Amino acid sequence: MKKETDKIIKHLSLKYHIPVVDIEDIIKSQFKFVKETIESATKDDTETFKTIKLLSFGKFLANDKVIFHIIKNKKNGNNSNESI
């Protein structure tokens, strides 16, 4: 998989005359955004669990049951995320 990804990145770099490092940053930036958005959710506030849509890729969203489970465990003093 890594070889195929590197091949695509190199192709894009040559096609658009953009350094390989910049192409890699562009690709990684959307997933960095998803990670940061997910990490920013507050366990006791359901409004902070945001849906994230990446065009041509799909949506990342928290299931209502998972949010309920997180909030319930926080209120009960259980900070374990084992069942998530």
C-alpha positions in Angstrom: 0.0 0.0 0.0 2.8 2.4 0.9 4.4 1.9 -2.5 1.2 2.6 -4.3 0.6 5.7 -2.2 4.2 6.9 -2.9 3.6 6.3 -6.6 0.5 8.4 -6.6 2.1 11.2 -4.7 5.1 11.3 -7.1 2.7 11.4 -10.0 0.8 14.3 -8.6 4.0 16.1 -7.8 5.2 15.8 -11.3 1.8 16.6 -12.9 1.2 19.8 -10.9 4.9 20.8 -10.3 4.4 20.7 -6.5 7.1 19.3 -4.2 6.4 15.8 -2.8 6.4 17.1 0.8 3.6 19.6 0.0 1.5 16.9 -1.7 2.0 14.7 1.5 1.0 17.6 3.7 -2.2 18.2 1.6 -3.2 14.6 1.9 -2.5 14.4 5.6 -4.2 17.7 6.5 -7.7 16.4 6.1 -7.1 13.5 8.4 -5.3 15.8 10.9 -8.5 18.0 10.8 -10.7 14.9 11.5 -8.5 13.8 14.4 -8.4 17.3 16.0 -12.2 17.7 15.6 -12.8 14.3 17.2 -10.4 15.0 20.1 -12.0 18.4 20.7 -15.3 16.8 21.8 -16.3 17.3 25.4 -17.5 14.2 27.1 -20.4 15.9 28.9 -21.6 18.0 25.9 -23.3 16.2 23.0 -23.2 19.3 20.9 -19.4 19.0 20.7 -19.6 15.6 18.9 -19.5 17.1 15.3 -20.1 15.3 12.0 -17.2 15.8 9.6 -17.7 15.4 5.9 -14.8 14.9 3.6 -15.8 15.5 0.0 -15.6 12.3 -2.2 -14.7 10.3 0.9 -17.6 10.3 3.3 -18.8 11.4 6.7 -17.2 10.8 10.1 -19.8 10.9 12.9 -20.3 9.7 16.4 -23.1 7.3 16.9 -25.8 8.5 19.3 -25.4 5.3 21.4 -21.7 5.8 21.7 -22.2 9.5 22.8 -24.8 8.4 25.4 -22.4 5.7 26.7 -19.5 8.2 27.0 -21.7 10.7 28.9 -23.2 7.9 31.1 -19.8 6.6 32.1 -18.5 10.1 32.8 -21.4 10.8 35.1 -20.9 7.5 36.9 -17.2 8.3 37.5 -16.0 5.6 35.1 -13.5 7.0 32.6 -12.8 3.7 30.9 -13.2 3.7 27.1 -12.7 -0.1 26.8 -16.2 -0.7 25.3 -16.0 2.1 22.7 
